[in-house]
Amino acid sequence: MSDTTTPRGGIGRIVGASLIGTTIEWYDFFLYGSAAALVFNTLFFPTADPLVGTLIAFITYAIGFAARPLGGIVFGHFGDKIGRKKLLVLSLLMMGGATFAMGLLPTYDTIGVWAPILLTLLRLVQGFALGGEWGGAVLIVSEHGGDKNRGFWASWPQAGAPGGNLLATGVLSLLAAVQSDAAFQSWGWRIPFLLSGLLVMIGLWIRVSVSESPVFLEAQAKAEAAAAAGAKEEAPVVEVFKRNWREVLSAIGTRFGENISYYILTSFLLVYVTTHLGLPKSTALNAVLIGSAVHFVTIPLWGALSDRIGRRPVTLIGSTGMAIWAFVFFGLVDSKSFVVIALAVTAGLLLHGAMYGPQAAFISEMFDTKVRYSGASMGSQLASIIAGALAPIIAVELLKDYGSSTPISVYLCAAAVITTITVAVTRETLGRDLSRTRDEQTAPAPAAAAPASDRV
């Protein structure tokens, strides 16, 4: 695709629509994780042992991840068939509706076991919606933007993750500052969930105004012409597993250490600081708030660097750095100094950003257009189950069994090493033309016609 392509409203509007949408969706998703660490353990899963209640709350948190591959399959199939834009609007509506409903739920003291059941069902809806959001948001930007700056532009939807975490943590920090613990436990926790309704309306207003991906429209026209000529195509998800299973595995490995490190540095940190170190929840919330602000700003810088030196080198900076930082991080957090904790989180998220910034372009460039939504979604969301979903649960269980951060550091280091190995053996994708299939780009150029004097 040419770098002169200018979609309606320009690449800036496409990026803005994706960034705002992903920020809202991640706000909704991360809000649950923060609430699971702070209030859901007592309001929806009351037990005598605080760590056990937190563990159960994180299990329902993980259930949301379990729904993400299913969302990736469904959204990916229709996204590859009817377009990216329609599915992005639907994912935003589903996510926002589920989060708003959480803010209205009665607690265990009011309706008993139905409270955690309803909460879990809404969490499944959240996970299903998010499973379709990531692939569509990064693809519509990747396919609108040109080849030379794709890493930079596609990294902006990635910034929606710390943006959503920043928003969720910021709202919770503000409420913690102006409310007593009793008021927050009683009704204050509902405010961030109900706020989601307003945010979704803003996101929809912006998202419906963007144009469909020109690369998708071109591929759709070719598919329709082929179908008219009698050609038959398999479902995108079937074709992905038949022809692109290596790329799916590469996507999973690329996301493995990134996913685990993020949830250890953010969601699990809230548990570690409040339960293990006995510090106020505002200490962890404000540390994550500062780290997320820096994370948000630097993710596009990592994406831009990947346009210069490649997706693989930048990702390897993050994964190898994280393998080392895993053993430094908890030592700094154990100092119980807010400044030191904030520095530990910020440095960790900077390394995470090196893995996360180039990821959107890297994974998008692994697949052809007709299966790109399905392939990117499946690779990323399968990783979310085996990595991100289990990370807080494994970390809490290790803390409960050993009473020490050392096993958690080993776990985090191992995850980063897996990503390092995967990226090291995956071929570079920088410079790929997304409008052409991989076969078209690797096919030898046709031989030039011989001069007339040489012909027999």
Secondary structure, 3 states (H helix, E strand, C coil): CCCCCCCCCHHHHHHHHHHHHHHHHHHHHHHHHHHHHHHHHHHCCCCCCHHHHHHHHHHHHHHHHHCHHHHHHHHHHHHHHHCHHHHHHHHHHHHHHHHHHHCCCCCHHHHCCHHHHHHHHHHHHHHHHHHHHHHHHHHHHHHHCCCCCHHHHHHHHHCHHHHHHHHHHHHHHHHHHHCCHHHHHHHHCHHHHHHHHHHHHHHHHHHCCCCCCHHHHHHHHHHHHHHHCCCCCCCHHHHHHHHCHHHHHHHHHHHHHHHHHHHHHHHHHHHHHHHHCCCCHHHHHHHHHHHHHHHHHHHHHHHHHHHHHCHHHHHHHHHHHHHHHHHHHHHHHCCCCHHHHHHHHHHHHHHHHHHHCCHHHHHHCCCCHHHHHHHHHHHHHHHHHHHHHCHHHHHHHHHHHHCCCHHHHHHHHHHHHHHHHHHHHCCCCCCCCCCCCHHHHHCCCCCCCCCHHHCC
